[in-house]
Amino acid sequence: MITPRFFKGLYRNQIIRSAFTSIQNGEAYEGADTLGMQLYSVPFQIMRLLSNVMGMTAQREYNVIIVDDSVEFTQGLKLFMEAFPHFKVLDVVHDGTDVIDHEMLHLCDIILMDVNMPLLNGIEAGRQVNFMYPDIKLVAITLNREQVFLEELVAAGFRGFVDKQSIVESLEEVLRTVVAQKYAFPRCMNVTKGSSSV
């Protein structure tokens, strides 16, 4: 009997992995003869269906830069993010000026940036990054939610926000939301100075 465990085992095989990727991309697979010898009893369309249903679709890895003036916080956050399979921390820097001039900025997909930093704050740094690389997803992080305003973040190019006090519970969901081209802001957030939360 062919079980889901059987197909997971097949997917670990490099030949099968290449075939799955070609199937998903609608491409012809050069190793089709070899594949046929190994899977002669499994119809090709079933393989296509199973690769989708069982979550075998190849997913890209997103590069992240963390920007925060707290060394302890950034070290802890980098370690925490090692558990996220599709998000890789490229580097950690400690001020807005450092990220603007970063040599790997062009490789970055997401920036997690503290709003309050001494030399160049996250809002202004985010605005400059967004001007140079509008495709980079900016996510604001802070301990002082009451001092952060939705209108200001969106105007600077930010796509999401994470409160440091709840970052363990909410960070991965926020990251997945912004890479899906959506906004990730909490409802209980001030819109503008002097306004009530959303």
C-alpha positions in Angstrom: 0.0 0.0 0.0 1.3 3.5 -1.0 1.1 5.8 2.0 1.8 9.5 2.6 5.1 8.4 4.3 6.1 6.7 1.1 5.8 9.9 -0.9 7.6 12.0 1.7 10.5 9.5 1.5 10.5 9.8 -2.3 10.7 13.6 -2.1 13.9 13.4 -0.2 15.5 11.8 -3.2 17.2 14.4 -5.4 15.8 13.1 -8.6 12.3 13.2 -7.3 12.9 16.6 -5.8 13.9 18.0 -9.2 10.9 16.4 -10.9 8.5 17.9 -8.4 10.0 21.4 -9.0 9.6 20.9 -12.8 6.0 19.7 -12.4 5.1 22.7 -10.2 6.7 25.1 -12.7 5.0 23.4 -15.7 8.4 22.5 -17.2 9.6 19.4 -19.0 11.9 17.3 -16.8 15.1 16.1 -18.5 15.4 13.1 -16.2 11.9 11.9 -17.1 13.2 8.4 -18.2 14.9 7.9 -14.9 11.9 9.2 -13.0 9.7 6.8 -14.9 11.8 3.8 -13.9 11.5 4.8 -10.3 7.8 5.7 -10.3 6.4 3.5 -13.1 3.5 2.5 -10.8 2.5 6.1 -9.9 0.6 8.2 -12.4 2.2 11.6 -13.1 -0.9 13.6 -12.3 -1.2 12.0 -8.9 2.4 13.1 -8.2 1.4 16.6 -9.1 -1.6 16.6 -6.8 0.3 15.0 -3.9 3.2 17.5 -4.1 0.6 20.3 -3.6 -1.5 18.7 -1.0 1.4 17.5 1.2 3.1 20.9 1.1 6.0 19.8 -1.0 6.1 22.9 -3.2 9.5 24.5 -3.1 9.3 27.8 -1.2 11.8 30.6 -1.5 13.9 31.9 1.4 13.5 35.5 2.5 16.5 37.5 3.6 16.1 39.6 6.7 18.1 42.4 8.3 17.4 43.3 11.9 18.0 47.0 13.0 17.8 47.8 16.7 20.1 49.6 19.1 19.9 46.9 21.8 22.6 44.3 21.3 20.9 41.9 23.7 17.6 42.1 21.9 19.0 41.7 18.4 21.1 38.6 19.5 18.0 37.1 21.0 15.8 37.9 18.0 18.3 36.4 15.6 18.5 33.2 17.6 14.7 33.0 17.8 14.4 33.4 14.0 16.5 30.4 13.4 13.3 28.4 14.0 11.7 30.1 11.0 12.3 27.8 8.0 11.8 30.4 5.2 13.4 33.5 6.8 17.2 33.9 7.0 18.8 36.7 9.0 21.4 38.3 6.7 22.8 40.7 9.3 22.1 42.6 12.5 22.9 46.4 12.7 22.3 48.9 15.5 21.3 52.2 13.9 19.3 53.5 10.9 22.4 54.9 9.2 24.0 51.4 9.2 21.1 49.8 7.3 20.9 52.6 4.7 24.6 52.1 3.8 24.5 48.3 4.2 26.4 46.4 1.5 23.8 43.7 1.4 20.7 45.9 1.3 20.1 45.0 -2.3 19.8 41.3 -1.3 17.3 42.0 1.5 13.6 41.1 1.4 12.5 42.2 4.8 13.9 44.7 7.4 12.8 44.5 11.0 13.5 47.9 12.4 13.2 49.6 15.8 11.3 52.8 15.6 13.3 54.6 18.3 17.1 54.7 17.8 19.5 57.4 18.8 21.3 58.5 15.7 18.8 57.9 12.9 15.3 56.7 14.0 13.5 53.9 12.3 10.9 56.1 10.6 13.4 58.2 8.7 15.7 55.2 8.0 12.6 53.3 6.6 11.7 56.3 4.5 15.1 56.3 2.9 15.2 52.6 2.4 11.8 52.6 0.8 12.9 55.3 -1.6 16.0 53.3 -2.7 14.4 49.8 -2.6 10.6 50.0 -2.6 10.3 46.2 -2.8 11.8 45.7 0.6 9.2 44.9 3.2 9.6 47.2 6.2 8.3 46.0 9.6 8.5 48.3 12.6 9.3 47.0 16.1 9.1 48.9 19.4 8.4 48.7 23.1 6.5 52.0 23.1 3.4 51.3 21.1 1.7 54.5 22.3 4.5 56.5 20.5 4.0 54.9 17.2 1.3 56.0 14.7 -0.1 54.0 11.8 -0.3 57.0 9.4 3.4 57.8 10.0 4.5 54.2 9.5 2.5 53.7 6.2 3.8 57.1 4.9 7.4 56.0 5.5 6.8 52.7 3.6 6.3 50.2 6.4 4.1 47.2 5.8 3.8 45.8 9.3 4.3 46.4 13.0 5.3 44.1 15.9 5.2 45.0 19.6 8.3 43.7 21.3 6.2 42.5 24.2 4.3 40.1 21.9 7.0 39.4 19.3 7.4 35.7 20.2 3.7 35.1 19.5 3.2 37.4 16.5 6.4 37.8 14.5 6.2 34.8 12.2 2.6 35.6 11.2 3.5 39.2 10.5 6.4 38.1 8.3 4.2 35.7 6.3 1.6 38.4 5.9 4.0 41.1 4.5 5.7 38.7 2.1 2.2 37.9 0.8 1.9 41.5 -0.2 -0.5 42.5 2.6 -0.3 44.9 5.5 0.1 43.6 9.0 -0.8 46.2 11.6 -2.7 45.5 14.8 -6.2 47.0 15.2 -5.4 48.4 18.6 -3.0 51.0 17.2 -3.1 54.8 17.1 -3.7 56.1 13.6 -2.4 59.6 14.1 -1.1 61.7 17.0 -4.0 62.5 19.4 -6.2 59.9 17.8 -7.8 56.8 19.3 -6.7 53.3 18.2 -8.1 51.7 15.0 
